[in-house]
Amino acid sequence: VQLQASGGGLVQAGGSLRLSCTAPRAIFSTFMDYDMEWYRQAPGKQRELVAGITSRGITNYVDSVKGRFTMSRSNSKKTVYLQMNNLKPEDTAVYYCRGPDSWGQGTQVTVSS
């Protein structure tokens, strides 16, 4: 399924951003069954799993973002979100959404100190 990520940008430390990942061509009833994930990759580092949400809305997070990031989904909009609050410079990375068989194109998040 094709995924389109958006919402990245430049923000000061302590600021917030909301990332979106949409599957515009997915069938609504099929999207509901998708487990979805957000990954990030900082320069010179491996891609890491940041957050995931199951088809039932159960979420999980890497320890470094717990309490600051919230992943959610809107099945009617065929979209998942990553609300990122209290951003830190170490959150700077390209963020990717991942579905059952594909990746989004990545969106850059830069946090200045």
C-alpha positions in Angstrom: 0.0 0.0 0.0 1.3 3.5 -0.9 2.1 5.6 2.2 2.6 9.4 2.3 4.3 11.0 5.3 4.2 14.7 6.1 4.4 17.2 8.9 8.2 17.4 9.5 10.0 20.7 10.0 12.3 22.8 12.0 11.4 23.4 15.6 13.2 24.7 18.7 13.8 22.4 21.6 10.7 22.0 23.8 8.5 22.6 20.7 6.0 20.2 19.1 5.2 18.7 15.7 2.6 16.3 14.5 3.5 13.9 11.7 0.9 12.3 9.5 1.0 9.2 7.4 -1.8 8.6 4.9 -2.6 5.6 2.7 -4.7 7.4 0.1 -5.3 4.3 -2.1 -6.0 1.9 0.7 -9.4 0.4 1.0 -11.0 1.7 4.3 -11.9 -1.8 5.6 -8.4 -3.0 4.8 -6.6 -0.1 6.5 -8.5 -0.8 9.7 -6.6 -4.1 9.9 -3.1 -2.6 9.5 -0.6 -2.4 12.2 1.4 0.7 11.6 4.7 2.0 12.8 6.9 5.1 12.9 10.7 4.8 12.5 13.4 7.3 12.5 16.9 7.5 11.2 19.5 10.1 12.4 22.6 10.8 10.4 25.2 8.0 10.8 22.8 5.9 12.9 20.6 2.9 12.2 16.9 3.2 11.6 15.1 2.7 14.9 11.5 1.9 15.8 9.9 4.8 17.6 6.3 3.9 18.0 3.7 1.4 16.8 -0.1 1.1 16.8 -2.1 -2.1 16.3 -5.3 -2.4 14.4 -7.0 -2.2 17.8 -5.3 1.0 18.7 -2.8 -0.5 21.2 0.4 1.6 21.2 4.0 1.0 22.1 7.0 3.4 22.3 10.7 3.3 22.5 11.8 4.4 26.0 13.4 7.6 24.8 10.1 9.0 23.6 7.7 7.7 26.3 5.7 10.5 27.8 6.5 12.9 25.0 5.2 11.2 21.8 1.7 9.9 21.1 0.8 7.7 18.2 -2.9 7.6 17.1 -4.9 6.6 14.1 -8.0 7.7 12.2 -9.3 4.8 10.2 -11.9 7.0 8.5 -9.1 9.2 7.1 -6.8 6.2 6.5 -4.1 8.1 8.5 -1.9 7.5 11.5 -0.3 10.4 13.5 2.7 10.9 15.7 2.2 13.8 18.0 5.7 14.9 19.3 5.9 17.2 22.3 8.8 18.5 24.3 11.1 17.8 21.3 14.8 17.5 22.0 17.8 17.9 19.6 18.4 14.1 19.8 15.0 13.7 18.1 16.4 15.1 14.9 16.1 12.5 12.2 14.2 11.5 9.1 10.9 9.9 10.2 9.4 7.1 8.3 6.0 5.4 8.6 5.7 1.8 7.9 2.7 -0.3 6.9 2.3 -4.0 6.4 4.1 -4.1 3.0 5.6 -0.7 2.4 7.4 2.4 3.8 6.5 6.1 3.4 9.0 8.5 1.8 10.3 10.0 5.1 9.9 13.5 6.6 12.7 15.5 8.1 12.4 16.6 11.7 15.1 19.0 12.9 15.2 20.2 16.5 17.5 23.1 17.3 18.9 23.7 20.8 
